[in-house]
């Protein structure tokens, strides 16, 4: 149904989405059990992914509280909370519109601990976060980009600078082609910058993990979600906060993280910030793997002069509002 796809894409773009893509349900066949769209909505036939661009000024200004001309506060809101809320609002409007047209629809929360509720217990034993539905993998399945070594979606338009939401729907819509352009993660050129800048040592330089999305096999770094949580909460030096918690050697443990928080090792300034900034609205202190990622700049020379249509195997509908 190309006309329906075009109408949905144009409507989402007009509401403020910057990227729109469509994934057929077969592209989730290799997703873990309990995370496939049909695990929650058997009638699902299409996943619509929409991306909200993060403007780069708020990333450029990110820094430690003692650095002149640097502050983390624009990123906490404009790089995390607000685009999550804006994208969720757009996804909700489209879900309601689709249901008025007779297509059952479902949306999941943008990434935050609430989206992990069903699988929180697994994090303690695996050091991995598993959400009920992965917005990142859905974006790759919808052809918007590919996963970088940092596990973030990289797009030719914005590199790592976007956040995603998705709509699951019973409408059968023609899928977008999977990304087939030049590699978007150039870890050899940046020397795995995401690994080197992480203040919690949550990534691995050598050890990777693989998943299959449609016909694509994707490889990216292993990631210790509990060690990452120390940085997300601004508890370690280099993550933007004023706290200086020492993470024990080895894999992160939720009990050790909880003990550090309970024993008052958190700066009162950081606690005050979190107390007045609910997580869904103002979230991540750190985000270095996102806003320090040089993917967009490194790819400029490789993508210069190449039209959007030529970056993909085919492109029938709009993915970017210009």
PyMOL commands that set and color helices and strands:
alter all, ss='L'
color gray80, all
select helices_A, chain A and resi 2-15+25-28+37-40+57-60+73-100+113-126+135-141+187-190+193-197+225-232+254-262+268-275+288-291+295-303+309-311
alter helices_A, ss='H'
color red, helices_A
select strands_A, chain A and resi 19-24+46-53+105-107+146-147+153-154+162-169+203-213+216-223
alter strands_A, ss='S'
color yellow, strands_A
deselect
rebuild
show_as cartoon
